[in-house]
Amino acid sequence: MSYFLYILRCGDGSLYTGIAADVEKRLAVHQSGKGAKYTRGRGPLTVVYREECADKSAALKRERAVKALPRAKKLALIEERFT
């Protein structure tokens, strides 16, 4: 089963990184206020990056690596996806 790493842009301009098997379903959970505590009250939320990973383990490792990046590198990753 594939998993995805995703990055959300919150209404306040901050970025949130997570993983999910179904990114759209997970976004709906975040938007309902039942997702991560960080995203509550920070809407609107927009998926700005998604990356397919082989499995949950690979997605968790990638999430850890991306979360450790400084904001500028995360923004570069997002921009790279659109060029």
N, C-alpha and C positions, 0 to 999 in steps of 0.2 A: 504494500500500500504506500503510495507516494504521500509525502508531507511537503508543506511549503513553508519557507521562511517568508514573513511579510513585514513591511514597515508601513505604519499609519502616520499620516500627518494630522495632527489634532488642530482644532479651531484656534488654539493659542499659538500655533506655529511649531510646537514641540513635536518630536518624533517618538513613536512607540514601536518596538520590535517584538514580534512573537512568532509562534509556529502554529500551524493548523493543517488538518487533512483537507478541509474545505474552507478556503479563505472567506468566501462570501457569507457562509453560514456563521463563521466566527465574527466577521464584521457586524452582522446583525445582532449577535450577542453583546458585543461591545456597545453598539448603539442603543440597545435596550437598557443599558446601565448594569448589566449582570456580568460583564466581562471583567477585565483587570481593573483593580481599584484606580490605577493611574489614569485610565481613559474616562472614568466617570466625571461628567460635568465639563469635559474638554471638547465637546462636539462643536461643529460637525467633524466627523472622522472620514478620512479618505485614504484608500489603499494607494500608495505611491510606488510600491516596489513589491514584487513577489518573485521568489526563486524556488524552483522545484528541487527537492532533495530526494535521495533514494528511499529513505525510510525515516522513522521518527528519531532514531539515534543520530543519523547524519544531520537532521534538521536541528536537533538540540545542540550539537557541536557547532553548527554554523551560526545559530542564534547567539551562543556564547561569544563567538568571535566577533560578530557584528555589533553586539552590545558593548564590547570593549573598545570599539572604534570611536574616535572623537567625532563630534557632530559634522565637521567639515568633510571627513571621509565618508560618512553615511550619506551626506548630500551628493558627494561625487559618485557614489554607488548608484543613487537614484537617477542622477543625470545621465550616467553611462547607459542606463537601461533605455533611455529615450533617444539616444543618438545612433 
